[in-house]
Amino acid sequence: MATTDKGSLSERDICTQFITPSLQTAGWNLATQVREEVNITKGQVLVQGAKATRGRRKFADYVLYYKQNIPLAVIEAKDNNHDIGDGMQQALEYANMLDVPFVFSSNGDGYLMHDRTHSSTKVERELRLDEFPSPDVLWHRYCGWRGLGADQTRFIGQDYYFDSSGKMPRYYQTAAINRTTEAIVKGQNRILLVMATGTGKTYTAFQIIWRLWKSGMKKRILFLADRNILVDQARTNDFKPFGNAMTKIQNRSVDKSYEVYLALYQAVTGDEEWKDIYKQFSPDFFDLVVVDECHRGSAAEDSAWREVLEYFSSATQIGMTATPKETKYISNIHYFGEPVYTYSLRQGIEDGFLAPFRVIRVDIDKDLEGWRPEPGQHDKYGKVIEYREYDRKDYDRELVLEKRTELVASRIADFLRATDPYDKTIVFCENINHAERMRQTLVNELPEFVEKSHRYIMRITGDSIDGKAELDNFIMPESRYPVIATTSRLLGTGVDVQTCKLIVIDKNIESMSEFKQMIGRGTRINEDFGKNYFTIMDFRKATEHFSDPDWDGPPLPDEDFQPGHERPERKEYPESGRKRYVVNDVEVSVVAERVQYYGADGRLITESLKDYTKKAVSKQYASLDQFFKFWTDAERKMAIVQELEERGVLFEALAEEVGGEYDPFDLICHVVFDQPPITRKERANKVKKTSYFSRYGEKARAVLTAILEKYADEGLTDVESLEVLRVDPISKIGTPVEILNDVFLGKDNYLSAIRRLETCLYTAEC
């Protein structure tokens, strides 16, 4: 039970006066083994209309480490008015994320300990403050839990690489690195690591390699990727600390004096002239082979990558991918085994490390209805069109409807003009021919921008030397041009386009793996360049994949998978001589267009926002009376708004759908509880007619009147933020400090006036 002398202490006081001293007494080094208020996530980006805000971060009060980045335990602290175990459920969530077995809750009287290793007789038990276990005790239990012997712990204890930049691995990267390292130390030689696009697979690979290399367990390493740009990015960025021990295999030559080798897999398999260059190495030369983007064919027994892996079969092999391929033709799991760690796109978005998205779904009449030519009808070039029904899957493969291409390009141009014409954009097309036609059509739709630079729109495909030469410029955030890239497959995987804000899908998506990779081009966040979310413009119903059970789910092997029956991946080549009809006189039109948002459950919201909001709010507030009481009792109304946003309520988008300038309170009352809404201006005018202002002096009335006008124009945020005091016309009255101290005679009086203003806005009490 809580003691009266501790009851007045804050949670921070409990930490400082009781928890931290008990850790020091137990032998924990406060400088190297104990971290306080550790941010685990960044807070989910919440998209509403064209606006994006951050949700709450998750942070642990304490994380305890055996060595830096080898976490062992989480402690959640509460003030002494709570029971000793009140923080346990929250701590268990954090422990699961951090992949640690020991979980503690404390209110300053002692600890409730949860032991996931089951090394004691009870899973949960209470400890006195002076009974907290030492680092060596928990490390010994940890190693037993992980199945690590004495010889293996020497390698597990190897330090991470750190430099003066202070960069630290994110929690999931640490878990992935430690899980992989431990699996290798225990003798597992085929390892699959699944991490969503944009979550730092290359950095994670570097730290794994670094620890194994520095510990002496793996002395020669081969890192394989399927794009030159991926190899070069790794070499100059994450892998740079290997210095002179590292080389890139190129120029058809092999120097065996290095320890870390980076290679484009084509450079070690290649065409007949380069054939078998990797055989210049002996089969046992490498101790470790890491394959980046391993879904792109390495698991197929007849693929070039598989040939390399089989040759170096004695080496430990790690496959890394965002989208493990599990079909009757190719299986990553069959080759590498079950993933040792998975970090999904959904989790990345929920944590705030990846960008969420909204979808603009555009349905075109000829896509929905199909099109049939007249018997004997000729195309643009005089060819007789085969008489049959053509549908969406035929367009831009067997049949080109030029006016359809013009319509798609027009919608892209309209969107960019309405948002920002210099937002990086990828347009995924059916094939190279389609990508070139789309480039030409977009040039005609956006001539004023092309006039400023011919590189504004570029086709970046496998056959385009000029386009591929611009790839580096396209992916560089600092480079303005190119802005729009039309492509078919080249940009579909691996290429890091941090500032891509618009992904256009005018391509039939044949697999979930391909769909995930395409979506992954937009999931990176770059706040320095204003990239917090992205938009998907879908012309081919590709986003129906979001409702598929396989979307963002775990990789499951196909029951029909038969080793030895793998199909090579379709590659991107120029399509010469292919039968294709081009029709330029068939009118097309948009039948329907709607905006869909990423929901709190990690799925695309397919129902109306009104229905979605009703369900989300009803889980929290069962009646209008209950909602009204919570709202009026809350000292900060925006705390309720933020909580509802984190539960998935999209107030900005909902306001657009409802129409009118309503604040969140009225949107909820109207949409969820069927009350007639009142606009912000109507509420503000109601306050002006009351005696609210009569109790304040001239300057105070001027401040409060200005805040009321801000509310009427912009909403509740300005009312509850002290930052409003820095904005005209309030800033002309004085500095924030002068307004608080001289005008209102103290901050408490000012906040009391704001609470009364809110009471007057939402009730009849003024």
N, C-alpha and C positions, 0 to 999 in steps of 0.2 A: 504494500500500500504506500501511497505517497506520504512523505513527511512534510509537516507544515513549514519547516524552514527552507525547503526547496521549492515550495509551491509558487513563490513569486519570481523564480528564475526563468529566463527564456530558454528556448531549446539550445541556442548557442552557448548560454551560460552553463547548461548541463554538460555540453560537450567539453567546454574548456575546464570546468572545475572537477568533473568526475570521470568522464569517459577517457579523455586523453591521458590524464595521469595514470589511470589503471592500465592502459596499454603500455605506457613507459615502464611501469612496475613489472609487467609481464615479459619485458625484454624486447619489445618492438622498437626499432630505431625510427624515431619520429621524422627524421630527415629523409630516409631512403625507403622505408617500408610502409609508411602511413601517409595517405593522401586524404584530405578533407574536402567536402563539397565538390565531388568529382562529377563533371558533366558527362553523362552517358550519351545522350542524344542532343540534337540541335533544336528540336521542336518542329513539328510538322508544318510545312508550308500550306496554308489554307487559302485556296483560290476562290474568289468571289467576283464574278464578272471579269473585269480587267485588273482587279486589285488582288494583291497577295500579302498575307500577314503570317507571322510565326505563332504557332501554338506554344504551350509550355514545354520547357526542356525537362528531361528526366535527369535527376542527379542524386547520387548517393552521398549520404553524410560522411561515410568513411569507406574507403577501399583499402584493404591490407594486402601487401605484396611480400612474397618470399624474396624475390629479386624484382628489379624494375620490369614491368610488363609480364610478370608471372603472378597474377592475382590469386589470392587464396580465400578471402573472406569479404563480406559486406556487413556494415553496421548501420542500422537505421535508428536515429535518435529521436526522442520525443521529450517534451517538457514533462515535469514531474506531476502534472495534473492528469497525465495519461497513465494507464497501467503499463507494466513492464513489457508486455508483448504486443502493444498496439501498433508497433511499426513492423511487425513480422511479415504480414502479407505483402506490403510494399517492398520490403527487403528481399523476399523470395523472388519477386518479379525481377529485381535488379540482378540478383545472383544468377538467375537463369540466363539473363542476357550476357552477363560477364563470364558465364561458364565456370562458376566457382562453387565449391561444395559446402562452405561454412557460412552460416547466416545468423546474424545477431540483431536483437532489438533491445533497446535500453531506454529507461527514463531517468537514469542516474542512480537508482537504488541497486541495480545489478543488471544481469543480462538474461534474456531468453535465447538459448542457442538451438539452432536447427542444424543437424548434422546429416548431410545428404550421403555421406560415405557409410553411414550405419556402423561406424567403428566403435560406437559406444552402445550401451544396452538400450538407450532411448533415442528416438529421433529428435525429440525436443526435451530440453530440461533447463531449469533455472540455475544460474551461477551467481555467486557473490562477485562484487567488483574485483576482489583480490584473487578470484579463481579463473580469470581470463587466461586461455591457453597461450603458450609461448609460440614464436615463429617456428621453432624446430618441431614442436609437437604437431602443429597443423601441417607442416611440410611432410612429415613422416606419414601422417594419415592421408594426405593428398596423393603421395606417390603410391601408397597402397591402393587407393581408390582407382587410380589410373593404371595400375598394374605395372609400375615401373620398378625395376630392380636397382640395386646400388650402383652397378656399372652404368646403367642407362641415365641416371640422374645427373651424371657429369655433363652429358651432352644437353640435357634439358635445361640445365642451369646456364648455358651459354647466353651472353648478353645480346640484346638487339643492337642494331647500329643506330647511333644518335650523333647528330652534329650540332653546331652552334645555332642552327635555325630554331631549335626547340620543337620540331615536328614530332608529334606522338601518334602512334597508331590509334585508330578508332577502336571502340570496344570489340566490334565484330572482326576487325582485322587481327587484333590480338588473339581472339579465340581461334580464328582460322590458322594463324601462324603456329600457335601452341598445339592445336589438335593435329596438324600435319606433321610437325616436328616429332611429337610424341609417337605418332603412328609409325614414322620411319625408324625411330630409335627402337621401337618394339619389333621391328623386322618386316613391316608391311612394305612391299615393293611396288604396288600399283595403287595409286591414290587419286581420287577425284575430288576436286574442290569447286563448288558451285557458288559463284558470287555474281550478283546482278551487275549489268553494265553500269559503269560510272562509280563503282564502289572501291576501286583501287586494287584490281587483281595484280597488276604489275608490281606495285609497291609491296603487296603481300608476298608475292613470289620472291622479290628481292630479299625481304627479311628472313624468309625461310631458308633461302640459299645462303645468306650471310651467316646465319647461326650454324648451319651444318658445315659450312666451309671453314669458319673461324675455329670451330671446335675440333676440326680435323677429321670429322666423320665422313665427309664427302669432299674429295680433293679436286676432282675435275668435273665440271658441270657444263651441260649443253642446254641452252634456252632457245626454243624454236617458236617462231611465229610465221604467219602466212602473208604478212604485208611488210614491205620494206620500212614503211613509216612506223610500224609498231616496234620493229627491231631498233630503228634509229632513236625513237623516243625513249625506249628503255635504256639504251646505251648512254645517251646524253643526260638523262634525268635520274630515274630511280637507281640504275645500276652504276652510276658514276663512281661511287666509293670503291669499286673494285679496282679502279685505276689501271696500272700497268699489268695487272694480272688478267685483264679482260681483252678480248679481241672479237671482231666480227668476221665471220667466214665469208669471203668474197673473192672476186678475181680468179676463181677456179683454182685457188691454191690453199693449202693447209699448213699452218705453222703449229707444231705440236709442243711449243715451249710455253704456252699459256695454260691457265687453269679454268677460266670462265670463258665460254664460247657462246656468242649470240649469232643466230643464223636465220635467214629466210629459208623456209624448208625447200623452196624451189632451188636454192643455191646448193643444197646437198643431195637433192634427187635430180631435178632439172630435166632437160631434154637429152637426147642421145649424146650430144657433145659433152654435156656435164655429167652424164650418167655415172652413178655410183661414186661420186666424189667423197661421200661419207666413208666409203670403204678404205680410204687412205688412213683412217683411224682403225686401230684394232678393235674387235668387238667388245673388249673389256676396258677400253680407254676411259670411258666416262663412268663415273660413279652415280651421277644424277642427271636425268633428262627431264626438263620441264617444258610442257607443250601448252602454249597460250592459245585460246580460242579452239580448244580441242574438238568442239562439235563440228568443225568444218572438214571432216573426213578422216581424221586420224584413227577413228575407231572402226573404220571399214577395212576389212581384211585385204581388199584389193587396192587400197589407197596408197599414195606415195608415202604419207606420214607413217602408216602402219609398217611399211617396209623398213623405215629407219628405226622404229621402235623395236621391231623384231630383231634387227641386227644388233642393237644395243640392249638385248633382253636381260643381260646381267645387271644393268643399272637400275636403280630405283627410278620410277617414272611417275611424274605428277601431271595429270591433265587438269587444266583450268578452263572454265567456261561459264558464261552467263546462262546458257541454254543447252543443257545436256540433251543430246539427240537420242530418243528412244523410239525406234520404229522397227518394222519388220526387215528393214534394209540395213540400218546402222544402230549400234548400241554402245554408248559410252560406258554404261554400267557393266555390260558384259566384259569389256576389256579392263577398265580401271577399278571396278568394284563400286559399292555404294559410296556416296559422298561422305567424306569425313566431317564436312561442315557445309552448311547451306545458308546463304544470306540472300533473301529474295528481294525482288523489286518492291513488292508490297511493304516489306519490313523497312527497306531503305526510304521509301516515301513517308511511312509512318514515323520514322525516326528523324526525318528532316534532312537526311543526307542526300536524298534524290528529289528531283523536281516532280511534282504532280502535274496533271494535265487536264485539259478540257477537250472535248471532242465536238467538232462541227460536222455533223453528218449531212451530206448532200445527196439526195436521191434524184436521179435523172430519168425522164420518162422512158427513153429507149433502153435504159438499163433494166427497168422494171417490166416493161411491156415486150421487149425484144423488137427485132426489125426483120422483115422479109422483103427481098427485092421483087420487082415485077419479073415475070418470066422473060428471059432474054435481056434483062437490063444490063447496061454496060457501066463500068466504073469510070473514074476520071481519066484513066489512060486507055480506055477503049476495050478493056478485058470484060468478057461476059461473066457476070457474077454468078457463082454457083447458087442455084435456087434452093434455099433452105432457110430455116429460122436461125437468126443470129442473136446472141444475148451477151450479157456483160462479160462472160469469160472469153468470148470471141474478139471483142473490141481490142484493137491495136495489136492483135496477133493475126487473125484471119481477115479481119475487116477493120478498116480505118474510117470512122465518121469524123470528118474534119471539123464539122461544126460542134461536135462533142468536145474535141480538143480545145476549140476556141472558148467554149463555155467554161471548161475547167480553168483555163488560163485566166479568163475574165474574173472568176470568183477569187482566184489567188491574188490577182492584182487589186481587186476591191478590198480584200481583207488587209493586205499590206498597206494600202493607202490609208485605211481607217485606223491602223495601229501604228506601225513604223516601217516605212519602205526599206529600211536598212537592217531589219531583223534577219538574221541568218536563217535560210529556208532550204530544206531538202525536198525535192519532188521525186517520189519513187514512181517509175514508169515500168511498163511491161517489158521493154527490151530497149536495145540501143537505138533502134529506129524511132521508137516512140519518144525516147529521151531527147533525140535531136529535134523531132517535130515540136515537142513541148517547149524546147529552148527557143525555137524560131517564133512560136506563137506568143510566148511570154515577152520576147523582145518587142513585138508589135503592140502588146498590151501595156508595156511600161517604157515607152520610147524616151520620155524625159530623163529617166535614170540611166538608161543605156547610153544616152548622149553624153552623160558626164563621164562614163567609163564603159568601154566595150566589155570589160570583165564583170560588169554588174550581174549578168546571167551567164553561167558556163555549164556546158555539158561535161560532167566528170564521169566517164565510163572507161572500161578496160581497154578500149581500142583508141581512145583519144589521147594523143601525146600532149597536146596543148592543155586539155582538161586536167589530166593527171599532174601536169606541171604546176597547176594552180591549187592542188589539194592542200599543200602546206599552208598557203595563204587563206584558204577557206576555213581551216580548223583553228587558225590563230585568232584569239579574241581581239588582239590589237589591230588586225588587218581588216580594213573595211571591205575590200573586194577579194574574191567574188562574194556576192550577197545571196544569190539564188543558185543552187546546184541542181540540175536535172540529172538523174542517174537511173540505173536499173538494178545493179547488184553491188557495184564497187563500194558504195557508202553504207551498205547494209550491215556491216559488222566491223568491230574493232577500231574504227576511226573515231577519235575523240573530238567531237564538235561541241565544245563546252557552251557556246553561246547560241546554239540552234534553238530558235523559239517557235518555228513552224515546221511541222512535218506533214507533207501532203501525200496521201496514198491514192494513186490512180493506177493501181496494180493489183491483180488477183493474188491473194496470199495463199500459198499452197500448204503451209505448215505452221504450227504454233511456234516452232523454233525460229523460222524466218520472221514471223510477226513480232516476237519478243525482241529480236535483234534490231528490227527497224524502229520500234518504239524506243529502244535503248539509246538511239542517237540523240534523243531530246532530254534524257533524264538527268543530265549533269546540271548542277547549280553553280552559277558564277555570279555572286552578289555584286562584285566589283563592276560588272557590266550589266547589272539590272536583270540578270536571268534567274528567276525564282520558279518559274513554271513554263510549260510550253503548250502549244495548241496542236491538235491533230485534226487535219481537214481530210475527211474520208469520203471518197467518191465511189468506193467499190464494196461497201459493207464489210470492210476488213475488221472494223472494230466490234463486229459481232463475236470475234474471238474472246473479248473480255467476259462474255457470259459462259464461255466454255469451262468446264470443270478443270481442264488442264492449265488454264491461265494462272500463272504464278504458283502452280502447285508443285509438289515434289516430283522429281523424275521417276517414272515407273517403267520398268522394262516391258516391251510389247510381248504379249503371250505368243505371238506368231513369229518372234525373232528366231531366225535360223542362221547360226554362224556359217559363213561361206556363201551366203546369198545376198551380200551387200550390193547396193546400187551406187555407183559413183555419183557425186554431187554434180548438178547441172552448172556448167561454167558460163562465163560471159564472153561470147564471141560475136563478131559482126555477123549479121544474118543475111548472107548473100543468096539470091536465087529462091528465097522462100516465097510461097504463094500467098499473096496478100492483096486484097481489093481496097481501093481508096475511093471513097464516095464524098463528094463535096456539096451535095444539094439536099441533104436530109436534115430537116430542122430538128433541134432538140431543145428541151426546156427542163427547168428544175421543178419537180413535182412537190418536194418537201425538203425543208431544211430545219434542223433543230440543234441546239447546243446541249451537250451532256457533260456532267462533271464527275470527277473522281470522288467517290463516296467514302465515308469514314470506315466502311467495312472492306475497303480495298477493291471495290467493284465499281463499274460505271453505273451511274444512276440512270436507269432507263424509264422510270415512271415520272410523272409530273413532279416538279419541285414542291408543289403544295402537298401532294400525298406523301412525299418523302419526308417533308418537314413535320407533318402530323405524326407520323410514326416515330420520328426521332425525339420530338418534344414530349410526346405522351409517355415515353419510357421514364422521363424525369419528373413530369408534372401531370398528375392524373386529372386535375380539374382546373378551371379558370381561377377559382378561389385560392387553390394552392399556389399556382403560378403568381397570382397577384400579391399574395402574402410574402413569398420569397422576394419578389421584386421590390416591394415597398420597404421590407425590412433590411435589405442589403445596403450596406454603407457605400459600396461601389457597384453600381448597376452593370458596369462594363465587365465585372467578374462573371456575372451570369451570362452575358453575351459571349464572352470568351469560352466559357464552359460549354455552351450550346454549339458554338462553332467547332469545338473539338469533338463534339458528338455528331458532327456532320451537317449542322444547319448552315446553309449558304445565304446569309442575309442579303448581300449585294445582289446576287442572282435572283433571289426571291423577290426583292424589291422591283427588279426589272420586270419580272413576270406579273406581279400584282399591279404595278403602275402606281404612280403617286409618290410623294416624298414622306415616307413613313419611317419612324425609327424602329429598332428591333422589338420593342415592347408592343407596338401596334401591329406589326407584322405577325407576331405570335398570337396575339388576341384575335386577330382577324382570320388568319389561315387555320389555326389549330382549334380555336374556340368559337369561331363564327360570330365574332363581335364586329360591329361597324368600325372601320378604322378612322383615326383622327390624324391629320397630317401634322408635321412638326410645326408648321407656321400657325396652324389652328391652336395647338397647345401653347405656343409662345404668346399668341394674342390673348389667350385666356388668362395667362399669368399677368399680363400688362394691365388687365382690368381689375386686378385684385389689389389688396393693400400690402402686398409682399414688400415692395420697395420702400414703404413709408418709414420703416424702422432704421434705415441706413442713411448716412450722410451723403453729401453731393458726389464726392469722388467714388465712394463705395457703390452708389447707385449707377454711376457711369460704367464701372467695371462690370457689375452684374447685368446691366442692360446689354452691354457688348457681348457678354457670354451667352445671354439669351438669344441674341441675333445670330451668333455663331451656331447655336443649337438649331435654330430654324433653318439655316442655310446648309449646314454640314453634318449635324447629328450630335449624338450623345458623347462621342469621344472627347470633343473639345471641352465639354462641361467638366469632366472629371480629371483632366490633365492640367498640371501646373504650367505646362508649356504654353497654354493659351495666353498666359500673362506676358509672353514675349512677343505676341503678335499684335499688329495694328488693329484697331485703334487703342487697345489696352496699353501697349508699350509706351504710348505717348504720355500716359498718366504717371509712369514711373517704372523703375526696374522691378522685377518680381519681388526682391527683398523689400523694397520700399513699399510696394502695394500690400504685401503681407503684414509688415510691421507697422507702417505709418497709417495706411488707410484702414486696415481691418484690426489693427492692434494685436496681431499675432496670427500664426498659421491656423491654430485651432478655431479661432473665430471665423476665418475665411472658409475653412472646410465646413463649419457649421452652417454658414450662409449658403454654401453650395448644396448641402443636404436638404435645407429648407426649400431651395429653388426646385430641386428634383421632386420633393414631396408635393409642391404646388403644381408642378407639371403633370403629375400622374394621379393626384387625388384632389379632393375639394378643399383640403386643409392648407391654407396659406397664412 
